[in-house]
Amino acid sequence: MEQQLVSAHDIFPHIRIVMGMVIGLGVTRLLSGLARIVQHPGQYRIYSVHLAWVASMLLLLVHFWWWEFGLYTLETWTFGKYLFIIFYAVTLFMLCALLFPDSMLDYTSYEDFFYSRRAWFFGLLATTYLLDVIDTLLKGQEHFARFGIEYLIRTPVFVVLCIVAILVRDRRFHIAFVAGTLIYQISFILRLFDTIA
């Protein structure tokens, strides 16, 4: 029998479906958590920093789905590349699960929960910044170079800020960190990802 050749462009939609399912679970987790707050507003005291990270993660998931279209240009897909992309998506899902637990019975408020789990949350967030470097390199040197020196500065700065966030519980730092992250995220998307090239 003659073996039919499958192009990389035929493989990518298959991979995108699996990636989309994992990202969809993350979006579902965030939206369900927000819906629970709306349904039971007095059950647990909300916390602005927690809600700001929820907004940041929701934006990150939507943006992830948008920027991963760049993988369409890959000429060769290996199982290792596939596993990496799925691992990246699972890491993002885990961040969402850390923002809204299955049960809040052990906590008095979202603030209490957020700070008790900050090492996990910011550890995984730092990991996503490092995974993003690999993901960007997967798309080719030209794609990596498109971001210029800003990208090479941004990544270590955010990783260091995540480490500080693990070590420090100061509310002012956490407010500044999430506010700065949201502003930078929006700026980065509008400047570099407004249109899929």
C-alpha positions as CSV (number, residue, x, y, z in Angstrom):
1,M,0.0,0.0,0.0
2,E,1.2,3.5,-0.8
3,Q,1.7,5.6,2.3
4,Q,-0.1,9.0,2.1
5,L,2.1,11.9,3.1
6,V,0.6,14.3,5.6
7,S,1.8,17.9,5.6
8,A,2.7,19.9,8.7
9,H,-0.3,22.2,7.9
10,D,-2.6,19.2,8.1
11,I,-1.1,18.1,11.5
12,F,-1.4,21.5,13.2
13,P,-5.2,21.7,13.3
14,H,-5.1,18.2,15.0
15,I,-2.7,19.5,17.6
16,R,-4.6,22.8,18.0
17,I,-7.8,20.9,18.9
18,V,-6.1,19.1,21.9
19,M,-4.4,22.4,22.9
20,G,-7.8,24.1,22.7
21,M,-9.4,21.5,25.0
22,V,-6.9,22.2,27.7
23,I,-7.1,25.9,27.3
24,G,-10.9,25.6,27.3
25,L,-10.7,23.9,30.7
26,G,-8.7,26.8,32.1
27,V,-11.2,29.4,30.7
28,T,-14.1,27.3,32.1
29,R,-12.4,27.1,35.6
30,L,-12.0,30.9,35.7
31,L,-15.5,31.7,34.4
32,S,-17.0,29.1,36.8
33,G,-15.1,30.7,39.7
34,L,-16.4,34.1,38.8
35,A,-19.9,32.8,38.4
36,R,-19.7,31.3,41.9
37,I,-18.7,34.7,43.3
38,V,-21.7,36.3,41.6
39,Q,-24.0,33.5,42.7
40,H,-22.8,33.6,46.3
41,P,-21.3,37.1,46.9
42,G,-21.4,36.8,50.7
43,Q,-20.0,33.3,51.0
44,Y,-16.3,34.3,50.9
45,R,-14.8,37.8,50.9
46,I,-13.4,38.7,47.5
47,Y,-9.9,40.2,47.1
48,S,-9.0,42.7,44.4
49,V,-5.5,41.3,43.8
50,H,-7.0,37.8,43.3
51,L,-9.6,39.1,40.9
52,A,-6.9,41.1,39.0
53,W,-4.9,37.8,38.5
54,V,-8.1,36.1,37.3
55,A,-8.4,38.9,34.7
56,S,-4.7,38.5,33.8
57,M,-5.0,34.8,33.4
58,L,-8.2,35.0,31.3
59,L,-6.4,37.5,29.0
60,L,-3.3,35.2,29.0
61,L,-5.4,32.1,27.9
62,V,-7.1,34.0,25.2
63,H,-3.8,35.5,24.0
64,F,-2.1,32.0,24.2
65,W,-4.8,30.6,21.8
66,W,-4.2,33.6,19.5
67,W,-0.4,33.6,19.5
68,E,-0.1,29.8,19.1
69,F,-1.4,30.2,15.6
70,G,2.2,31.0,14.8
71,L,2.9,27.2,15.2
72,Y,1.2,26.8,11.8
73,T,4.5,27.7,10.1
74,L,6.4,24.7,11.6
75,E,7.6,22.4,8.8
76,T,8.1,19.4,11.0
77,W,6.1,18.2,14.0
78,T,7.6,15.7,16.5
79,F,6.0,14.0,19.4
80,G,8.4,16.1,21.7
81,K,7.1,19.4,20.2
82,Y,3.6,18.2,20.7
83,L,4.2,17.2,24.3
84,F,5.8,20.5,25.0
85,I,2.8,22.5,23.7
86,I,0.4,20.3,25.7
87,F,2.6,20.7,28.8
88,Y,2.6,24.5,28.3
89,A,-1.2,24.5,28.1
90,V,-1.5,22.2,31.2
91,T,0.7,24.7,33.1
92,L,-1.7,27.5,32.2
93,F,-4.6,25.3,33.3
94,M,-2.9,24.7,36.6
95,L,-2.6,28.4,37.2
96,C,-6.3,28.7,36.7
97,A,-7.0,25.9,39.2
98,L,-4.8,27.6,41.7
99,L,-7.0,30.8,41.5
100,F,-10.2,28.9,42.1
101,P,-9.9,25.7,44.2
102,D,-12.5,23.0,44.3
103,S,-13.4,23.9,47.9
104,M,-12.8,27.0,50.0
105,L,-13.6,25.3,53.3
106,D,-10.1,25.6,54.6
107,Y,-9.9,29.4,53.9
108,T,-11.7,32.5,55.3
109,S,-11.5,34.6,52.2
110,Y,-10.0,34.7,48.7
111,E,-7.2,36.8,50.1
112,D,-6.3,34.1,52.6
113,F,-6.4,31.4,49.9
114,F,-4.4,33.5,47.4
115,Y,-1.5,34.2,49.8
116,S,-1.5,30.6,51.2
117,R,-1.0,29.3,47.6
118,R,1.2,32.1,46.2
119,A,4.4,29.9,46.1
120,W,2.6,27.5,43.8
121,F,0.9,30.2,41.7
122,F,4.0,32.4,41.2
123,G,6.2,29.3,40.7
124,L,4.1,28.1,37.9
125,L,3.7,31.7,36.5
126,A,7.5,32.0,36.4
127,T,7.6,28.6,34.6
128,T,5.3,29.9,31.9
129,Y,7.6,32.8,31.2
130,L,10.4,30.3,30.6
131,L,8.2,28.0,28.6
132,D,7.3,31.0,26.4
133,V,11.0,31.4,25.4
134,I,11.1,27.8,24.2
135,D,7.8,28.3,22.4
136,T,9.0,31.4,20.7
137,L,12.2,29.6,19.6
138,L,10.1,26.8,18.2
139,K,8.6,29.2,15.8
140,G,12.0,30.1,14.4
141,Q,14.8,32.6,14.8
142,E,13.0,35.2,12.7
143,H,10.0,35.1,15.0
144,F,12.2,35.3,18.1
145,A,14.1,38.3,16.7
146,R,10.8,40.1,16.0
147,F,10.5,40.8,19.7
148,G,13.9,42.4,20.0
149,I,15.7,43.3,23.1
150,E,12.5,43.9,25.0
151,Y,11.7,40.2,25.1
152,L,15.2,39.4,26.4
153,I,14.7,41.9,29.2
154,R,11.0,41.2,29.9
155,T,11.4,37.4,30.6
156,P,14.1,37.6,33.4
157,V,12.4,40.6,35.0
158,F,9.0,38.8,35.2
159,V,10.7,35.6,36.5
160,V,12.5,37.7,39.3
161,L,9.2,39.4,40.1
162,C,7.5,36.0,40.5
163,I,10.3,34.9,42.9
164,V,9.8,38.1,44.9
165,A,6.1,37.5,44.9
166,I,6.7,34.0,46.4
167,L,8.8,35.4,49.2
168,V,6.9,38.6,50.0
169,R,3.3,38.9,51.2
170,D,3.3,42.8,51.2
171,R,-0.1,43.9,49.7
172,R,1.4,47.0,48.1
173,F,3.9,44.8,46.2
174,H,1.2,42.4,45.0
175,I,-1.1,45.3,43.9
176,A,1.8,46.9,41.9
177,F,2.8,43.6,40.4
178,V,-0.6,42.5,39.1
179,A,-1.4,46.1,37.9
180,G,1.9,46.3,36.1
181,T,1.4,42.9,34.6
182,L,-2.0,43.7,33.3
183,I,-0.9,47.0,31.8
184,Y,2.2,45.3,30.2
185,Q,0.1,42.4,28.9
186,I,-2.3,44.7,27.1
187,S,0.5,46.9,25.7
188,F,2.4,43.8,24.5
189,I,-0.7,42.3,22.8
190,L,-1.6,45.6,21.1
191,R,1.9,46.3,19.9
192,L,3.0,42.9,18.8
193,F,0.1,40.6,18.4
194,D,-2.8,42.8,17.2
195,T,-2.7,41.0,13.8
196,I,-1.7,37.5,13.1
197,A,1.1,37.7,10.6
